[in-house]
Amino acid sequence: MRFEVLVEVSLRPGVADPQGQTIERSLPTLGFAGVHGVRVGKAIRFELEALDEPAARAEIADMCDRFLSNPVIEDTRVTVTATDPAR
């Protein structure tokens, strides 16, 4: 089976986010007032072939722990969607 995968990586609460702080400080000077709590993360999209969804999720979890994120300071949220086999 083929799956579309979205891995969203964000800094854990309490971890400093200098990029987010820079954006938050800059937005009011550009006329965007009232923005607070800016945090910067990353989104990783890919397709994965696996036997079934549990196998896909297990492989994705291993990817996240070993390469896609730093589990010490980052959290991940994974979305897995089976693709149309006719594609």
N, C-alpha and C positions, 0 to 999 in steps of 0.2 A: 504494500500500500504506500501511497505517497501522501505526505502531510505538508501543509504550509505551516511554518513556525514563526512566531514573533516572540523574541526574548527582549523584555524591557528591563534595563539595569538602572538602578538608582542608588545613590548613597544612602546608607543607613541613617536614621535620625541621630543627631548629635555629632555626625562627622562633618567637619568644615567643608563648605562648598564655595571656594573662591570664585568660580565662574558664575554661579548663581548670585553671589553677592555683587559682583561687578555688573551683571545685568540689572539687578534690582536697583542699584544706585544710578544707573544710566537711564532707565526708562523715564523717570520724571523730567529729565532734561530734554527728552524728546516729546514731551507732552502727554505721557502716559502715567497719570497720577493714580494712586490708590493700589498699586501692585505690591504685594508683600509675600514673603516666603518662597522666593524663586529658588528652585533646585534644578540642576542640570543633570541629565542622565543620557542614556543612549538606547537606541532601538536596533536590534539585529534581526533581519528577516532572511529566511532561507527555506528551501524545500528539503525534505528528508524522506528517504525510503526506509521503511521498517515493516516488520511482520504485522504489527497491530499498534493501536494507540499506546497501550502500556509499555511496549518495547520502545516506541518512539520517545515517550516521556522519560524513560530510564536513560536512554542515550543522551537526550538533551540535558538532563540533570548532570550527567557526567561531564558533558561539554562545558556547562556553566561553571561547575566546580573547578575544572582543570584549566580552562582557557578563556571563556567568555566574560567572566566576572571575577572579582576578588571577594570571596565569601566572608572575609574578615570585615570589610568595610562597605560592601555592597549587597543589596537585596535584588532578587530577580523575580519577575513575573512572566510566566510562560503561557502563551496561547497556542494551542495546536488544533488545526482544522484539517480534516481529511479532504483531499482534492477530488475532483470528479475524475473517475478512472478513464473516461472517454477523452480526456485532454491529451 
